[in-house]
């Protein structure tokens, strides 16, 4: 069996790859592993469980809750809330761990399971590996140690979660949003309720799109992976800015008043200056991944700030931030972590802070984002290839070396297998957009030839 856990939990097509049996078994295994790790400290363990609005989340939530209760874990069901809300509530409720059911930006048929440790932090790789081993041992025949009678877990709805999360978001804001008109695209996802509530209570005039989830329409033509509707709506209504989330609202992308996209790198650049101004940017350093645009690094250098880069994945950004005490980090895709106020990427929080900066400065988002000039960057997803051989194929290594020589010294190449999907991502950055497209296309062909 290949590794179940990817870069962001366990994902797959619901009821095909991710079945009720798998969800139940992983939940029981997680309870056993975390208990063995000393997390529960001799008391009845408590878990917070939330989900996004996908139809499959209904039966998967039932399976997870059943698994946890059968293992002696008391469950607080918070219902449909963003991933960062589940992480936050896991921390403030002093729960032993949290579980989020979501496949983030993936299409509706997919779903996923993500675990949070005490405090709302993502599990370390070694704990995920132990959960997987315990699950596999019991799947192949070893019996579970099952409590009975008063030992089984109890399950109850925690309806206060919505308000507690919104109150947390409002408490973080450095200033109100009065006078701003904001379009919110909620991707028919987990933030469809909390994000409009937070922006409205912060003083903004709010118009929502993609905020009518029915279990089947999540990420469908809207949200952070489909910005055209948001761009058009911002221009149509003369809004100051637009904010787009993905299905579980751990991402935020933005649109300025002209309808131009403001990506995660630009958002990080804007927020880094805001935090430095408030004395809240330790070591004048921002953490991002190797996928960040070279223009982002150059912008930070011009502003006297430093950039630390990690492997792709917000978990690696977070690990670097926690290890060295940095306050701000994220990804070009819109995962932004403000570590003083969140343990994971929080799209609603990011959007609020970005809007607060616009309100506080009185400047257009377009002007604020202009601190960074994006260099041409082309990303091609190559599907139906053996992504496990990206680092071992001699043919592919030769093609990459040729491309790097051609682009040197003003460009770069990055090939990486997706952690959540069956594909290889080819990224090429160059000073000239035509050259970037040409080289990226040639490398994509090389990936198909070498790994197809």
C-alpha positions as CSV (number, residue, x, y, z in Angstrom):
1,X,0.0,0.0,0.0
2,X,1.3,3.4,-0.9
3,X,1.4,6.2,1.7
4,X,-2.1,7.3,2.5
5,X,-1.1,10.7,3.9
6,X,-0.1,13.3,1.3
7,X,1.1,16.9,1.9
8,X,-2.3,17.8,3.3
9,X,-3.9,14.8,4.9
10,X,-5.6,11.9,3.2
11,X,-7.5,12.7,0.0
12,X,-9.2,10.9,-2.8
13,X,-12.5,10.4,-4.6
14,X,-15.1,10.0,-1.8
15,X,-16.7,6.5,-1.6
16,X,-14.1,5.2,-4.0
17,X,-10.6,6.0,-2.7
18,X,-11.8,7.6,0.6
19,X,-14.5,5.2,1.9
20,X,-16.5,5.2,5.1
21,X,-14.4,2.2,6.3
22,X,-11.2,4.0,5.7
23,X,-12.4,7.1,7.5
24,X,-13.6,5.1,10.5
25,X,-10.4,3.1,10.7
26,X,-8.1,6.1,10.4
27,X,-10.0,7.8,13.1
28,X,-9.7,4.9,15.5
29,X,-6.0,4.6,14.6
30,X,-5.5,8.3,15.2
31,X,-7.1,8.1,18.7
32,X,-4.8,5.1,19.6
33,X,-1.6,6.8,18.3
34,X,-2.2,10.1,19.9
35,X,-3.1,8.4,23.2
36,X,0.1,6.4,23.1
37,X,2.1,9.6,22.4
38,X,0.9,10.9,25.8
39,X,-1.4,13.5,24.3
40,X,-4.3,12.7,26.5
41,X,-2.6,12.9,29.9
42,X,-4.9,10.5,31.7
43,X,-8.2,12.1,31.0
44,X,-11.0,11.3,28.6
45,X,-9.8,12.6,25.2
46,X,-11.8,15.2,23.3
47,X,-11.8,15.8,19.5
48,X,-13.2,18.7,17.5
49,X,-14.7,17.5,14.2
50,X,-15.7,19.8,11.3
51,X,-16.2,19.6,7.6
52,X,-16.8,21.6,4.4
53,X,-20.3,21.4,2.7
54,X,-19.5,18.5,0.3
55,X,-22.3,16.0,0.2
56,X,-19.8,13.2,0.9
57,X,-18.8,15.0,4.1
58,X,-22.1,13.9,5.6
59,X,-21.4,10.2,5.6
60,X,-17.6,10.6,6.1
61,X,-18.3,12.8,9.2
62,X,-20.6,10.1,10.5
63,X,-17.8,7.5,10.0
64,X,-15.2,9.6,11.7
65,X,-17.4,10.4,14.7
66,X,-18.3,6.7,15.0
67,X,-14.7,5.7,14.9
68,X,-13.6,8.3,17.5
69,X,-16.5,7.5,19.9
70,X,-15.8,3.8,19.6
71,X,-12.2,4.5,20.7
72,X,-13.3,6.3,23.8
73,X,-13.0,9.9,22.4
74,X,-15.6,12.5,23.2
75,X,-16.5,14.4,20.1
76,X,-17.5,18.1,19.6
77,X,-19.2,18.4,16.2
78,X,-18.8,22.0,15.0
79,X,-20.5,21.3,11.6
80,X,-19.6,23.2,8.4
81,X,-16.7,25.6,9.2
82,X,-13.4,26.5,7.5
83,X,-10.3,24.4,8.2
84,X,-8.6,27.2,10.2
85,X,-11.7,27.5,12.3
86,X,-11.4,23.8,13.3
87,X,-7.7,24.4,14.1
88,X,-8.6,27.5,16.1
89,X,-11.3,25.8,18.1
90,X,-9.1,22.7,18.7
91,X,-6.8,25.1,20.5
92,X,-9.1,27.4,22.4
93,X,-11.3,24.5,23.6
94,X,-8.2,22.7,24.8
95,X,-9.2,19.6,22.8
96,X,-6.7,16.8,22.4
97,X,-7.0,16.9,18.6
98,X,-9.1,18.0,15.7
99,X,-10.4,16.4,12.5
100,X,-11.3,18.3,9.3
101,X,-13.1,16.7,6.4
102,X,-12.4,18.6,3.2
103,X,-10.6,18.3,-0.1
104,X,-9.9,22.1,-0.2
105,X,-9.8,23.4,-3.8
106,X,-10.4,19.9,-5.3
107,X,-13.6,19.2,-7.2
108,X,-16.8,18.1,-5.4
109,X,-16.4,14.3,-5.9
110,X,-13.1,14.4,-3.9
111,X,-12.9,14.6,-0.1
112,X,-10.2,14.4,2.5
113,X,-9.3,13.9,6.2
114,X,-6.9,16.1,8.0
115,X,-5.9,15.8,11.7
116,X,-4.8,18.5,14.0
117,X,-2.8,17.9,17.2
118,X,-3.4,19.7,20.5
119,X,-3.3,23.4,20.0
120,X,-4.6,23.2,16.5
121,X,-1.3,22.3,14.9
122,X,-0.8,19.9,11.9
123,X,0.6,16.5,12.8
124,X,4.3,15.9,12.2
125,X,5.1,13.4,9.5
126,X,6.2,10.7,12.0
127,X,2.8,10.8,13.7
128,X,1.0,10.5,10.4
129,X,3.2,7.5,9.6
130,X,2.4,5.9,13.0
131,X,-1.4,6.4,12.4
132,X,-1.0,4.8,9.0
133,X,0.9,1.8,10.4
134,X,-1.6,1.2,13.2
135,X,-4.5,1.5,10.7
136,X,-2.8,-1.0,8.4
137,X,-2.1,-3.5,11.2
138,X,-5.7,-3.5,12.3
139,X,-7.0,-3.6,8.8
140,X,-5.1,-6.8,8.2
141,X,-6.4,-8.6,11.3
142,X,-5.1,-7.3,14.6
143,X,-8.1,-6.5,16.9
144,X,-8.8,-3.0,18.3
145,X,-8.8,-2.5,22.1
146,X,-12.4,-1.4,22.3
147,X,-13.9,0.3,25.4
148,X,-17.4,-0.6,26.6
149,X,-20.0,0.8,28.9
150,X,-19.0,4.2,30.3
151,X,-15.7,4.0,28.4
152,X,-17.2,4.8,25.0
153,X,-17.0,8.4,23.8
154,X,-20.0,10.8,23.8
155,X,-20.9,13.0,20.9
156,X,-22.5,16.5,21.0
157,X,-22.9,19.5,18.7
158,X,-20.8,22.5,19.5
159,X,-23.0,25.3,18.0
160,X,-21.0,28.1,19.6
161,X,-18.1,27.4,17.2
162,X,-19.3,29.8,14.5
163,X,-19.5,32.8,16.8
164,X,-16.3,32.0,18.7
165,X,-14.4,31.9,15.4
166,X,-15.9,35.1,14.1
167,X,-15.1,36.9,17.4
168,X,-11.5,35.7,17.1
169,X,-11.2,37.1,13.6
170,X,-12.6,40.5,14.6
171,X,-10.3,40.7,17.7
172,X,-7.2,40.3,15.4
173,X,-8.1,43.3,13.1
174,X,-5.9,46.3,13.7
175,X,-8.6,48.7,12.4
176,X,-12.2,48.6,11.1
177,X,-13.2,48.4,7.4
178,X,-15.8,51.2,7.4
179,X,-16.2,52.7,3.9
180,X,-14.9,49.7,2.0
181,X,-17.1,47.9,-0.5
182,X,-15.9,44.2,-0.7
183,X,-17.0,41.4,-3.0
184,X,-16.6,38.0,-1.3
185,X,-16.4,34.8,-3.4
186,X,-16.9,31.9,-1.0
187,X,-16.5,29.0,-3.5
188,X,-19.8,27.6,-2.2
189,X,-17.6,26.3,0.5
190,X,-16.9,26.2,4.3
191,X,-16.6,30.0,4.8
192,X,-20.0,30.9,3.1
193,X,-21.3,31.9,6.5
194,X,-18.4,33.1,8.6
195,X,-16.6,35.2,6.1
196,X,-19.5,37.5,5.2
197,X,-20.4,37.7,8.9
198,X,-16.9,38.8,9.8
199,X,-16.5,41.4,7.0
200,X,-19.9,42.9,7.7
201,X,-19.3,43.1,11.5
202,X,-15.9,44.8,10.7
203,X,-17.8,47.6,8.9
204,X,-17.4,46.7,5.2
205,X,-20.2,46.8,2.7
206,X,-20.3,43.2,1.5
207,X,-21.6,41.6,-1.6
208,X,-21.3,37.8,-1.8
209,X,-21.0,35.4,-4.7
210,X,-20.5,31.7,-4.4
211,X,-22.1,31.7,-1.0
212,X,-25.0,29.2,-1.5
213,X,-23.5,25.8,-0.9
214,X,-25.8,22.8,-1.6
215,X,-23.2,20.0,-1.2
216,X,-22.7,19.7,-4.9
217,X,-21.4,23.1,-6.1
218,X,-18.3,23.6,-4.1
219,X,-15.5,25.2,-6.2
220,X,-17.7,24.9,-9.3
221,X,-16.7,27.8,-11.5
222,X,-16.0,30.1,-8.5
223,X,-13.6,30.6,-5.7
224,X,-9.8,31.0,-5.7
225,X,-9.3,28.6,-8.5
226,X,-11.8,30.4,-10.8
227,X,-11.4,34.1,-10.5
228,X,-13.2,35.4,-13.6
229,X,-16.6,35.8,-11.9
230,X,-15.0,37.7,-9.0
231,X,-13.1,40.0,-11.3
232,X,-16.3,40.8,-13.3
233,X,-18.3,41.4,-10.1
234,X,-15.8,43.7,-8.6
235,X,-15.7,45.9,-11.7
236,X,-19.5,45.7,-12.1
237,X,-20.2,47.0,-8.6
238,X,-17.3,49.4,-8.4
239,X,-15.9,47.6,-5.4
240,X,-12.7,48.5,-3.7
241,X,-11.5,44.9,-3.8
242,X,-12.6,41.3,-4.0
243,X,-11.6,38.3,-1.9
244,X,-11.7,34.7,-3.0
245,X,-11.5,31.6,-0.9
246,X,-11.3,27.9,-1.7
247,X,-13.6,25.2,-0.5
248,X,-12.2,25.0,3.0
249,X,-11.1,28.6,3.2
250,X,-7.5,28.2,4.1
251,X,-6.6,30.2,1.0
252,X,-7.1,33.8,0.0
253,X,-6.6,35.4,-3.4
254,X,-7.7,39.0,-4.1
255,X,-8.8,41.2,-7.0
256,X,-8.1,44.9,-7.1
257,X,-10.7,47.6,-8.2
258,X,-9.6,47.2,-11.8
259,X,-10.3,43.4,-11.8
260,X,-6.6,42.5,-11.7
261,X,-5.6,39.5,-9.7
262,X,-3.5,39.9,-6.5
263,X,-1.9,36.6,-5.8
264,X,-0.4,35.1,-2.6
265,X,3.0,36.5,-3.1
266,X,1.6,40.0,-3.5
267,X,-0.6,39.6,-0.5
268,X,2.4,38.5,1.5
269,X,4.3,41.6,0.3
270,X,1.5,43.9,1.4
271,X,1.1,42.3,4.8
272,X,4.8,42.2,5.4
273,X,5.0,46.0,5.2
274,X,2.0,46.3,7.4
275,X,3.4,44.0,10.1
276,X,6.8,45.7,10.0
277,X,5.1,49.1,10.5
278,X,3.5,47.7,13.6
279,X,6.7,46.1,14.9
280,X,5.2,42.6,14.4
281,X,7.6,41.1,11.8
282,X,10.4,39.4,13.7
283,X,13.8,39.6,12.1
284,X,12.2,41.5,9.2
285,X,11.7,38.1,7.6
286,X,9.0,36.4,5.6
287,X,8.8,32.7,4.8
288,X,7.6,31.4,1.5
289,X,8.1,28.3,-0.8
290,X,10.4,27.8,-3.8
291,X,7.3,28.4,-6.0
292,X,7.2,32.0,-5.0
293,X,7.8,34.4,-7.9
294,X,11.3,35.9,-8.1
295,X,9.7,39.3,-8.2
296,X,8.6,38.7,-4.6
297,X,12.1,38.1,-3.4
298,X,13.3,41.2,-5.3
299,X,10.5,43.3,-3.7
300,X,11.4,42.3,-0.2
301,X,15.1,43.0,-0.8
302,X,14.2,46.5,-2.0
303,X,12.2,47.0,1.2
304,X,15.0,45.8,3.4
305,X,13.3,42.5,4.2
306,X,14.6,39.0,4.1
307,X,13.0,35.9,2.5
308,X,13.4,32.3,3.7
309,X,12.3,29.6,1.2
310,X,11.0,26.1,2.0
311,X,9.8,23.1,0.1
312,X,6.3,23.4,-1.4
313,X,3.5,23.0,1.1
314,X,2.2,25.3,3.8
315,X,3.2,22.7,6.4
316,X,6.8,23.3,5.6
317,X,6.4,27.0,5.7
318,X,4.8,26.6,9.1
319,X,7.6,24.3,10.4
320,X,10.2,27.0,9.4
321,X,8.2,29.7,11.1
322,X,7.7,27.8,14.3
323,X,11.3,26.8,14.5
324,X,12.7,30.3,14.1
325,X,10.0,32.4,15.5
326,X,8.9,34.1,12.3
327,X,5.4,35.7,12.1
328,X,4.4,35.7,8.5
329,X,4.7,33.1,5.7
330,X,2.7,31.5,2.9
331,X,2.4,30.4,-0.6
332,X,1.7,32.0,-4.0
333,X,-1.5,29.9,-4.1
334,X,-2.9,32.0,-1.3
335,X,-2.1,30.0,1.9
336,X,-1.0,32.8,4.2
337,X,-0.1,32.1,7.8
338,X,0.0,34.8,10.4
339,X,1.4,32.8,13.2
340,X,0.5,35.2,16.1
341,X,-3.1,34.6,15.3
342,X,-3.5,31.3,13.5
343,X,-1.8,27.8,13.4
344,X,-2.5,27.3,9.7
345,X,-3.4,29.2,6.6
346,X,-6.6,31.2,7.2
347,X,-8.2,32.7,4.1
348,X,-10.8,34.8,6.0
349,X,-8.2,36.2,8.3
350,X,-5.9,37.0,5.4
351,X,-8.7,38.8,3.5
352,X,-9.6,40.8,6.6
353,X,-6.0,41.9,7.2
354,X,-5.6,42.8,3.5
355,X,-8.8,44.9,3.5
356,X,-7.7,46.5,6.8
357,X,-4.5,47.6,5.2
358,X,-6.5,49.2,2.4
359,X,-8.7,51.0,4.9
360,X,-5.9,52.1,7.1
361,X,-3.7,53.6,4.3
362,X,-6.5,55.0,2.2
363,X,-4.7,53.6,-0.9
364,X,-6.0,51.3,-3.6
365,X,-5.1,47.7,-3.4
366,X,-3.6,48.0,-6.8
367,X,-1.1,50.6,-5.5
368,X,-0.3,48.6,-2.4
369,X,0.3,45.4,-4.5
370,X,2.6,47.4,-6.9
371,X,5.4,47.1,-4.4
372,X,6.0,43.8,-6.2
373,X,6.3,43.2,-9.9
374,X,5.7,39.6,-10.9
375,X,8.2,38.1,-13.4
376,X,6.6,35.9,-16.1
377,X,6.0,32.5,-14.6
378,X,4.4,29.6,-16.5
379,X,3.0,26.6,-14.7
380,X,1.9,23.4,-16.6
381,X,0.3,20.4,-14.9
382,X,1.3,17.2,-16.6
383,X,-1.1,14.4,-15.9
384,X,-1.1,10.7,-16.3
385,X,2.6,10.2,-15.6
386,X,4.6,8.3,-13.0
387,X,5.3,11.2,-10.6
388,X,7.4,9.0,-8.4
389,X,10.3,9.1,-10.9
390,X,10.7,12.9,-11.2
391,X,14.0,12.8,-9.2
392,X,15.4,9.6,-10.7
393,X,14.9,9.9,-14.5
394,X,18.1,10.6,-16.2
395,X,16.3,11.7,-19.4
396,X,14.3,14.3,-17.4
397,X,17.4,15.5,-15.5
398,X,19.1,16.2,-18.8
399,X,16.2,18.2,-20.1
400,X,16.1,20.3,-16.9
401,X,19.8,21.0,-17.1
402,X,19.4,22.2,-20.7
403,X,16.5,24.5,-19.7
404,X,18.5,25.9,-16.8
405,X,21.4,26.7,-19.0
406,X,19.1,28.5,-21.5
407,X,17.5,30.6,-18.8
408,X,20.6,31.4,-16.7
409,X,21.0,33.8,-15.0
410,X,17.6,35.5,-15.0
411,X,15.2,32.5,-14.8
412,X,14.7,29.2,-13.2
413,X,13.0,25.8,-13.5
414,X,11.1,23.8,-10.9
415,X,9.6,20.3,-11.4
416,X,7.7,18.7,-8.5
417,X,5.2,15.9,-8.1
418,X,1.9,17.1,-6.6
419,X,1.3,16.0,-3.1
420,X,-2.5,15.7,-3.5
421,X,-3.1,14.9,-7.2
422,X,-1.7,12.4,-9.8
423,X,0.4,14.9,-11.7
424,X,3.8,16.6,-12.1
425,X,4.0,20.4,-12.0
426,X,6.4,22.1,-14.4
427,X,7.2,25.7,-13.4
428,X,9.4,28.0,-15.5
429,X,10.3,31.6,-14.7
430,X,12.0,34.0,-17.0
431,X,12.4,37.7,-17.7
432,X,10.6,37.2,-21.0
433,X,7.1,35.6,-21.1
434,X,7.5,34.1,-24.6
435,X,10.7,32.3,-23.4
436,X,9.0,31.1,-20.3
437,X,6.1,29.6,-22.3
438,X,8.5,28.0,-24.8
439,X,10.7,26.4,-22.2
440,X,7.8,25.2,-20.1
441,X,6.1,23.6,-23.0
442,X,9.3,21.8,-24.0
443,X,9.8,20.6,-20.4
444,X,6.2,19.4,-20.2
445,X,6.8,17.3,-23.3
446,X,10.0,15.9,-21.7
447,X,8.0,14.9,-18.6
448,X,5.5,13.1,-20.7
449,X,8.3,11.3,-22.7
450,X,10.3,10.4,-19.6
451,X,7.6,9.5,-17.2
452,X,4.6,8.6,-19.4
